[in-house]
Amino acid sequence: FRDMRSMAREVASLYLESRERGEFPWLEDETAAAGSTAAAGAAAPIKIATPSKAADVLFEIGTEELPPADLDGYMAQLRDNMPALLDNLRLEHGDVHVYGTPRRLVVHVENVAPTQPDRAELVKGPPADRAFRAGGQPTNAAARFPRRKGLEVRALEVQEIDGGRYAVATVFEKGRGAIEVLVEALPDFVAGLKVDRAIRWNASNVSFSRPIRWFTALFGEDVIPFQYAGLTAGNATRGLRFSDPAELAVKDAAAYFEAMEQQGILLDVDARRAAILEQVNALAKQAGGRIPDDPGLLAEVTHLVEAPTALTGHFDEQYLDLPREVLVSVMKKHQRYFPIENEAGDALLPHFI
């Protein structure tokens, strides 16, 4: 470790010297940077569309490669948390589908309502004897209560609740657009996704299992432009790493799934697992062998790839030949793996050789 630290220090020093000789060509001019910052601050606010009909919602978190265990954990949380979020937002919806690969977490919600329903809520205030005088005139307590709810005193009524008489008011709340409430709710929703070991990677100081690189969020063909971790959600996703083009624009959920299919990306974990098993068994059969059952290994590999492609390889046999003396030495040194004798005391070493 000492040698590695020394080497890393020397490499860093040499790199800094080479950058100094080139007058740091990658640094932005301070004046230009200040101008761009000012321009960004003066940019127009993000426009939020108001949908008029129900549509599918697509939500994707694009990341650096997630550890297999974290991918399982995130998918389980999404299955529980997304229906709960929509219910809390009072947005009617159809089925919720959750998918995951090493580079993306995807939620597809069918038939989400365009707006919240209007709501009328009965709010309990102070006891009636404190809210009104003997002549029925409201007290200061009665006046303060509806004012906090944006109502007039004349909106108060007296009702019996839990065996007592109270001043009550009916508060009407008009339903808001689905995109509007999702823009507000999704940052906290992403922040609520937790794993045992998370990292922080940029100035936003948020944490996640691996750095988040993009968000795709669509209500039908409209973008849900929420902001989190220094990113703004849009209608662009990414295909396989190093694919060209790097970003793929998608107009809705159907176009997204079509783009994934064209890339060969299997979003569904069960489908990906089945494809891997089918491919490796076919190749093993061609090679005259078989793949032993190992559910744990298969599950791990399933979470390490997006587009399964099984391959076979081989060694030239000349590289597998070792002198007899080397074989004997290795086998004697590792007798626990290469037993020298069987239970009857018969020599096994010649058999292995």
Legacy VTK file of the C-alpha trace (Angstrom):
# vtk DataFile Version 3.0
C-alpha trace
ASCII
DATASET POLYDATA
POINTS 353 float
0.000 0.000 0.000
2.917 2.330 0.689
4.288 1.683 -2.803
0.853 2.288 -4.346
0.488 5.602 -2.509
3.930 6.709 -3.649
3.216 5.733 -7.236
-0.152 7.503 -7.208
1.490 10.655 -5.832
4.154 10.597 -8.546
1.577 10.059 -11.297
-0.554 12.919 -9.980
2.457 15.252 -9.816
3.505 14.407 -13.371
-0.038 14.956 -14.595
-0.253 18.345 -12.891
3.071 19.389 -14.414
1.891 18.420 -17.906
-1.305 20.417 -17.417
0.666 23.445 -16.239
2.878 23.276 -19.322
-0.252 23.315 -21.474
-1.674 26.249 -19.451
-4.637 24.147 -18.287
-6.446 24.023 -21.654
-9.575 22.340 -20.272
-10.425 25.023 -17.719
-13.175 27.445 -18.678
-12.410 31.146 -18.773
-13.591 32.672 -15.492
-15.409 35.495 -17.256
-17.203 33.109 -19.588
-18.072 30.856 -16.687
-19.502 33.794 -14.739
-21.511 34.858 -17.768
-22.913 31.374 -18.251
-23.861 31.223 -14.574
-25.678 34.531 -14.812
-27.454 33.379 -17.953
-28.528 30.197 -16.214
-29.885 32.199 -13.298
-31.890 34.374 -15.661
-33.279 31.404 -17.596
-37.025 31.120 -17.897
-38.710 28.753 -15.420
-39.367 25.232 -16.607
-42.758 24.928 -18.240
-45.028 22.282 -16.751
-47.672 20.839 -19.044
-51.263 20.298 -17.922
-52.492 16.941 -19.262
-56.107 16.614 -20.337
-56.462 12.838 -20.347
-55.079 9.771 -18.609
-51.754 8.423 -19.873
-48.936 6.049 -18.965
-46.127 7.336 -16.767
-42.552 6.251 -17.467
-39.908 6.937 -14.843
-36.275 5.888 -15.258
-33.269 6.449 -12.991
-30.080 6.028 -15.040
-26.963 5.194 -13.035
-23.458 3.883 -13.104
-23.425 0.078 -12.752
-25.324 -0.918 -9.609
-24.164 -3.796 -7.376
-26.511 -6.798 -7.758
-27.718 -6.667 -4.154
-28.501 -2.947 -4.391
-30.446 -3.499 -7.605
-32.660 -6.025 -5.835
-33.164 -3.641 -2.920
-34.081 -0.678 -5.093
-36.560 -2.700 -7.151
-38.292 -3.954 -4.013
-38.601 -0.381 -2.714
-39.978 0.858 -6.040
-42.649 -1.847 -6.032
-43.812 -0.695 -2.601
-43.186 3.043 -2.783
-44.539 4.002 -6.202
-48.135 2.816 -5.598
-48.003 4.483 -2.171
-46.774 7.745 -3.722
-49.568 7.827 -6.307
-52.153 7.040 -3.645
-50.840 9.836 -1.416
-51.011 12.214 -4.384
-54.584 11.073 -5.028
-53.782 10.058 -8.585
-55.817 7.155 -9.862
-53.769 4.654 -11.851
-53.603 1.189 -13.345
-50.956 -1.492 -12.956
-47.447 -0.606 -11.782
-44.508 -2.421 -13.409
-40.943 -2.264 -12.082
-37.842 -3.248 -14.075
-34.143 -3.087 -13.414
-30.748 -3.589 -15.036
-27.270 -2.633 -13.795
-27.629 0.827 -15.384
-31.282 1.698 -14.922
-34.257 1.454 -12.594
-37.551 1.731 -14.469
-41.153 2.198 -13.337
-44.029 2.020 -15.807
-47.452 3.009 -14.490
-50.448 2.449 -16.701
-53.357 4.842 -17.161
-52.529 7.569 -14.624
-55.247 10.199 -14.113
-54.417 13.654 -15.535
-55.491 15.500 -12.370
-56.264 14.919 -8.747
-59.952 14.763 -7.857
-61.371 17.757 -6.002
-61.580 17.172 -2.277
-63.800 18.460 0.518
-62.396 17.946 4.004
-64.193 18.572 7.301
-61.779 20.277 9.721
-62.473 20.322 13.450
-61.898 23.576 15.316
-62.324 24.683 18.952
-65.205 23.445 21.146
-68.487 25.212 20.417
-68.700 26.851 23.875
-65.308 28.489 23.282
-66.050 29.393 19.674
-69.339 31.199 20.222
-70.759 33.468 22.920
-74.174 33.013 24.430
-75.784 35.124 21.724
-74.139 33.121 18.953
-71.452 35.702 18.220
-68.069 34.182 17.298
-65.166 34.622 19.698
-61.571 35.424 18.759
-60.795 31.707 18.813
-63.526 31.099 16.265
-62.266 33.937 14.059
-58.666 32.671 14.035
-59.592 29.099 13.150
-61.189 29.648 9.700
-58.669 32.369 8.850
-55.880 29.762 8.997
-57.795 27.767 6.409
-58.497 30.738 4.166
-62.196 30.815 5.084
-64.628 33.365 6.491
-66.156 33.073 9.965
-69.577 32.571 8.431
-68.339 29.267 7.021
-68.267 27.777 10.534
-70.811 25.215 11.643
-71.344 23.364 14.899
-71.342 19.579 14.848
-71.209 16.840 17.451
-67.968 14.863 17.158
-66.854 12.101 19.530
-69.461 13.084 22.096
-68.649 16.800 22.057
-69.828 19.866 20.147
-67.206 21.592 18.010
-66.920 24.377 15.509
-66.103 22.831 12.131
-65.390 24.081 8.630
-65.494 22.359 5.279
-62.323 23.031 3.325
-62.550 22.558 -0.428
-59.358 21.718 -2.296
-59.317 21.757 -6.076
-57.372 18.930 -7.663
-54.030 19.821 -9.264
-52.489 18.487 -12.458
-50.662 15.167 -12.303
-47.408 16.517 -13.757
-47.416 19.453 -11.352
-47.699 17.266 -8.245
-45.228 14.688 -9.588
-42.617 17.397 -10.216
-42.885 18.301 -6.534
-43.001 14.731 -5.212
-40.402 12.839 -7.254
-37.276 14.448 -5.725
-38.278 13.257 -2.257
-39.321 9.933 -3.757
-35.816 9.342 -5.166
-34.214 10.570 -1.951
-36.260 7.982 -0.063
-34.635 5.065 -1.910
-32.019 3.651 0.461
-29.253 1.045 0.500
-26.817 0.028 3.230
-23.809 1.701 1.577
-24.397 4.785 -0.549
-21.973 7.340 -1.986
-21.969 11.079 -2.668
-20.472 12.127 -5.978
-21.212 15.787 -6.791
-21.940 19.192 -5.294
-25.602 18.321 -4.685
-24.364 16.122 -1.804
-27.187 13.607 -2.302
-26.437 9.929 -1.835
-27.215 6.861 -3.903
-25.663 3.449 -4.435
-23.858 4.703 -7.553
-23.799 8.098 -9.312
-27.055 9.017 -11.049
-26.392 10.103 -14.640
-29.858 10.837 -16.042
-33.589 10.823 -15.373
-36.274 10.007 -17.900
-39.752 11.016 -16.765
-42.790 11.130 -19.035
-46.527 11.524 -18.596
-47.759 10.346 -21.967
-45.706 12.513 -24.346
-45.189 15.314 -21.801
-42.000 15.584 -19.752
-42.165 15.571 -15.948
-39.257 18.019 -15.464
-38.382 17.413 -11.817
-34.880 18.219 -10.581
-32.665 16.136 -8.329
-28.926 15.568 -7.805
-28.098 18.439 -10.161
-30.084 16.841 -13.010
-33.349 17.751 -14.704
-35.531 14.917 -15.965
-36.268 14.844 -19.681
-37.356 12.608 -22.529
-33.899 11.179 -23.319
-32.572 7.820 -22.181
-29.356 5.947 -22.899
-28.775 2.599 -24.523
-25.906 0.210 -24.038
-22.656 1.739 -22.843
-20.561 3.020 -25.778
-23.538 2.776 -28.135
-23.955 5.448 -30.795
-25.743 7.798 -30.338
-25.115 8.080 -26.615
-28.625 9.439 -25.935
-31.940 8.256 -27.331
-34.957 10.573 -27.422
-38.247 8.819 -26.640
-41.672 10.413 -27.003
-43.620 8.098 -24.662
-43.495 4.809 -22.769
-44.125 2.703 -25.876
-41.235 4.380 -27.713
-38.998 3.816 -24.708
-39.632 0.073 -24.602
-39.139 -0.116 -28.366
-35.773 1.643 -28.036
-34.689 -0.802 -25.328
-35.707 -3.747 -27.496
-33.714 -2.402 -30.444
-30.666 -2.149 -28.183
-31.140 -5.755 -27.079
-31.674 -4.624 -23.482
-33.902 -6.978 -21.479
-35.466 -4.868 -18.742
-37.421 -7.713 -17.145
-35.246 -9.622 -14.674
-36.995 -12.957 -15.237
-36.669 -12.654 -19.015
-32.983 -11.739 -18.692
-32.312 -14.690 -16.389
-34.078 -17.100 -18.736
-32.149 -15.779 -21.761
-28.802 -16.221 -19.992
-29.622 -19.757 -18.916
-30.827 -20.722 -22.394
-27.758 -19.293 -24.110
-25.146 -20.832 -21.820
-26.843 -24.240 -21.839
-26.912 -24.211 -25.639
-23.212 -23.339 -25.869
-22.279 -25.912 -23.227
-24.151 -28.584 -25.142
-22.297 -27.664 -28.339
-19.012 -28.019 -26.466
-20.018 -31.423 -25.118
-20.433 -30.226 -21.557
-23.093 -28.930 -19.198
-23.651 -26.008 -16.835
-24.079 -27.056 -13.178
-27.035 -25.589 -11.312
-25.991 -22.490 -9.370
-28.991 -20.204 -8.698
-26.878 -17.695 -6.787
-24.369 -17.272 -9.596
-27.149 -17.048 -12.182
-28.893 -14.328 -10.156
-25.642 -12.360 -9.878
-24.869 -12.596 -13.589
-28.443 -11.546 -14.377
-27.800 -8.306 -12.503
-24.436 -7.701 -14.200
-25.633 -7.439 -17.809
-28.342 -5.596 -19.738
-28.201 -7.434 -23.065
-27.195 -11.063 -22.414
-24.753 -12.489 -24.954
-23.134 -15.806 -24.014
-19.704 -16.601 -25.457
-17.355 -19.596 -25.417
-13.599 -19.495 -25.289
-10.752 -21.981 -25.301
-7.054 -22.341 -24.551
-4.571 -23.669 -27.038
-3.655 -27.051 -25.569
0.057 -26.284 -25.743
-0.473 -23.798 -22.906
-2.071 -26.480 -20.723
0.990 -28.767 -20.702
3.128 -28.642 -17.551
6.201 -30.699 -16.655
5.473 -33.758 -14.524
7.640 -32.388 -11.708
5.504 -29.246 -11.519
2.271 -31.248 -11.377
3.600 -33.495 -8.615
4.819 -30.509 -6.605
1.516 -28.639 -6.908
-0.579 -31.686 -6.037
1.521 -32.516 -2.982
1.344 -28.922 -1.796
-2.429 -28.849 -2.148
-3.362 -32.312 -0.948
-6.722 -31.145 0.318
-7.713 -30.571 -3.316
-5.648 -33.406 -4.887
-5.678 -36.391 -2.472
-2.530 -38.507 -2.744
-4.211 -41.666 -1.499
-7.735 -43.020 -1.313
-9.290 -44.538 1.779
-7.737 -47.932 0.972
-4.279 -46.385 0.794
-3.923 -46.779 -2.943
-1.782 -44.151 -4.632
-3.927 -41.724 -6.662
-1.256 -39.350 -7.868
-0.382 -41.319 -11.033
-4.066 -41.400 -11.919
-4.306 -37.604 -11.749
-1.143 -37.184 -13.770
LINES 1 354
353 0 1 2 3 4 5 6 7 8 9 10 11 12 13 14 15 16 17 18 19 20 21 22 23 24 25 26 27 28 29 30 31 32 33 34 35 36 37 38 39 40 41 42 43 44 45 46 47 48 49 50 51 52 53 54 55 56 57 58 59 60 61 62 63 64 65 66 67 68 69 70 71 72 73 74 75 76 77 78 79 80 81 82 83 84 85 86 87 88 89 90 91 92 93 94 95 96 97 98 99 100 101 102 103 104 105 106 107 108 109 110 111 112 113 114 115 116 117 118 119 120 121 122 123 124 125 126 127 128 129 130 131 132 133 134 135 136 137 138 139 140 141 142 143 144 145 146 147 148 149 150 151 152 153 154 155 156 157 158 159 160 161 162 163 164 165 166 167 168 169 170 171 172 173 174 175 176 177 178 179 180 181 182 183 184 185 186 187 188 189 190 191 192 193 194 195 196 197 198 199 200 201 202 203 204 205 206 207 208 209 210 211 212 213 214 215 216 217 218 219 220 221 222 223 224 225 226 227 228 229 230 231 232 233 234 235 236 237 238 239 240 241 242 243 244 245 246 247 248 249 250 251 252 253 254 255 256 257 258 259 260 261 262 263 264 265 266 267 268 269 270 271 272 273 274 275 276 277 278 279 280 281 282 283 284 285 286 287 288 289 290 291 292 293 294 295 296 297 298 299 300 301 302 303 304 305 306 307 308 309 310 311 312 313 314 315 316 317 318 319 320 321 322 323 324 325 326 327 328 329 330 331 332 333 334 335 336 337 338 339 340 341 342 343 344 345 346 347 348 349 350 351 352
